[in-house]
Amino acid sequence: TCDICDQFGRFSVFVTYMVLTLFFIPTFRWNRRYYVRTSCCNTIYELDPSIGRRIEAGEQLTIRDEDLTLVSRGRSMTSHKKCPVCGYETEEDFEYCPMCGRRF
C-alpha cells in the first residue's frame, strides 16, 4: 500500500542518465539515477543506486521503505471535487469553487 494515498498499487522502476554520443553512437553514460513511480497516485521516489543496479541486472528484489527517497508527491485519486451549484470539477485542494465562489 502507498504511504501517500493509502491505495494498493505497483512500483515502476526506471533509470535516467546523461549520454555522450559520437556520430549518433552512445559512447559514455554517467549520472545514472534510478526512480520509482507508484501506479496509484504517481508519486515519484529516488531509489538507492545499489538496489537499482541489482534490479537492472535482473535480480528479483523487494523494495523497502529505507531504499526510497521521496522526490515528488503524487495526487490521490480521491481528491476529485465537484461544485454542487455550478458543476465545476477540479482536483485541486480548493475550499471554495473558483467559478461561482460557493464552498465545496
Sine and cosine of phi, psi and omega as CSV:
sin_phi,cos_phi,sin_psi,cos_psi,sin_omega,cos_omega
0.00,0.00,0.56,-0.83,-0.04,-1.00
-0.97,0.23,0.69,-0.73,0.04,-1.00
-0.95,0.30,-0.36,0.93,-0.06,-1.00
-1.00,0.08,-0.77,0.63,-0.12,-0.99
-0.93,-0.37,-0.04,1.00,0.00,-1.00
0.86,0.50,0.44,0.90,0.06,-1.00
-0.97,-0.23,0.36,-0.93,0.08,-1.00
-1.00,0.08,0.74,-0.67,-0.02,-1.00
-0.41,-0.91,-0.07,-1.00,0.00,-1.00
-0.91,-0.41,0.35,-0.94,0.13,-0.99
-0.98,-0.18,0.71,-0.71,0.18,-0.98
-0.94,-0.35,0.84,-0.54,-0.02,-1.00
-0.98,-0.19,0.74,-0.67,0.07,-1.00
-0.62,-0.78,0.33,-0.94,-0.08,-1.00
-0.84,-0.54,0.59,-0.81,0.12,-0.99
-0.82,-0.57,0.50,-0.86,0.04,-1.00
-0.31,-0.95,0.28,-0.96,0.08,-1.00
-1.00,-0.07,0.54,-0.84,-0.05,-1.00
-0.73,-0.68,0.72,-0.70,0.16,-0.99
-0.99,-0.15,0.83,-0.55,0.00,-1.00
-0.90,-0.43,0.62,-0.78,0.10,-0.99
-0.87,-0.49,0.90,-0.44,-0.04,-1.00
0.81,0.59,0.73,0.69,0.05,-1.00
0.93,0.37,0.26,0.96,0.05,-1.00
-0.93,-0.37,0.87,-0.50,0.03,-1.00
-0.92,0.40,0.84,-0.54,-0.07,-1.00
-0.91,-0.41,-0.49,0.87,-0.07,-1.00
-0.56,-0.83,0.72,-0.69,0.04,-1.00
-0.87,-0.50,0.64,-0.77,0.07,-1.00
-0.52,-0.85,0.12,-0.99,-0.01,-1.00
0.85,0.53,0.73,0.68,-0.01,-1.00
-0.97,0.24,0.80,-0.60,0.03,-1.00
-0.74,-0.67,0.60,-0.80,-0.02,-1.00
-0.93,-0.37,0.69,-0.72,-0.02,-1.00
-0.78,-0.63,0.41,-0.91,0.05,-1.00
-0.80,-0.59,0.74,-0.67,0.07,-1.00
-0.88,-0.48,0.71,-0.70,0.02,-1.00
-1.00,0.09,0.54,-0.84,-0.01,-1.00
-0.99,0.13,-0.30,0.95,-0.08,-1.00
-0.99,0.16,-0.74,0.68,-0.07,-1.00
-0.75,-0.66,0.13,0.99,0.03,-1.00
0.88,0.48,0.52,0.85,0.13,-0.99
-0.95,0.33,0.63,-0.78,-0.03,-1.00
-0.90,-0.43,0.74,-0.67,0.05,-1.00
-0.86,-0.51,0.48,-0.88,0.19,-0.98
-1.00,-0.05,0.73,-0.69,-0.06,-1.00
-1.00,-0.10,0.58,-0.81,0.07,-1.00
-0.82,0.58,0.79,-0.62,-0.07,-1.00
-0.85,0.52,-0.57,0.82,0.01,-1.00
-0.92,0.40,-0.60,0.80,0.05,-1.00
-0.94,0.34,-0.66,0.75,0.02,-1.00
-0.87,0.49,-0.67,0.74,0.03,-1.00
-0.90,0.43,-0.61,0.79,0.01,-1.00
-0.93,0.37,-0.62,0.78,0.05,-1.00
-0.92,0.40,-0.67,0.74,0.01,-1.00
-0.89,0.45,-0.50,0.87,0.04,-1.00
-0.97,0.22,-0.15,0.99,0.08,-1.00
0.96,-0.28,0.06,1.00,0.02,-1.00
-0.95,0.32,0.57,-0.82,0.09,-1.00
-1.00,-0.06,0.96,-0.28,-0.07,-1.00
-0.87,-0.50,0.39,-0.92,0.16,-0.99
-0.99,-0.16,0.82,-0.57,0.01,-1.00
-0.99,0.11,0.84,-0.55,-0.01,-1.00
-0.99,-0.14,0.29,-0.96,0.02,-1.00
-0.88,0.47,-0.52,0.86,-0.01,-1.00
-0.93,0.37,-0.35,0.94,-0.03,-1.00
-1.00,0.09,-0.12,0.99,-0.12,-0.99
-0.92,-0.39,0.62,-0.79,0.12,-0.99
-0.82,-0.57,0.83,-0.55,-0.05,-1.00
-0.90,0.44,0.78,-0.63,0.04,-1.00
-0.95,-0.32,-0.76,0.65,-0.06,-1.00
-0.59,-0.80,0.85,-0.53,0.01,-1.00
-0.97,0.23,0.77,-0.64,0.00,-1.00
-0.99,0.10,0.02,-1.00,0.02,-1.00
-0.99,-0.14,0.70,-0.72,0.09,-1.00
-0.96,0.27,0.59,-0.81,-0.01,-1.00
-0.95,0.31,-0.24,0.97,-0.05,-1.00
-1.00,-0.05,0.06,1.00,-0.08,-1.00
-1.00,0.02,0.19,0.98,-0.01,-1.00
-0.95,0.31,0.79,-0.62,-0.01,-1.00
-0.84,-0.54,0.57,-0.82,0.06,-1.00
-0.73,-0.69,0.77,-0.64,-0.01,-1.00
-0.94,0.33,0.79,-0.61,0.00,-1.00
-0.95,0.31,-0.28,0.96,-0.05,-1.00
-1.00,-0.02,-0.83,0.56,-0.09,-1.00
-0.97,-0.24,-0.22,0.98,0.03,-1.00
1.00,0.07,0.13,0.99,0.01,-1.00
-0.90,0.43,0.73,-0.68,0.00,-1.00
-0.93,-0.37,0.65,-0.76,0.00,-1.00
-0.49,-0.87,0.39,-0.92,0.11,-0.99
-0.95,-0.31,0.00,1.00,0.03,-1.00
-0.97,0.25,0.28,-0.96,-0.04,-1.00
-1.00,-0.09,0.83,0.56,0.02,-1.00
-0.99,0.16,0.54,-0.84,0.10,-0.99
-1.00,-0.03,-0.48,0.88,0.02,-1.00
-0.85,-0.53,0.50,-0.87,0.02,-1.00
-0.93,0.36,0.79,-0.61,0.01,-1.00
-0.95,0.31,-0.24,0.97,-0.01,-1.00
-1.00,0.04,-0.77,0.64,-0.09,-1.00
-0.92,-0.38,-0.18,0.98,0.05,-1.00
0.99,0.10,0.02,1.00,0.03,-1.00
-0.98,0.21,0.41,-0.91,0.02,-1.00
-0.97,0.25,0.69,-0.72,0.07,-1.00
-0.92,0.39,0.00,0.00,0.00,0.00
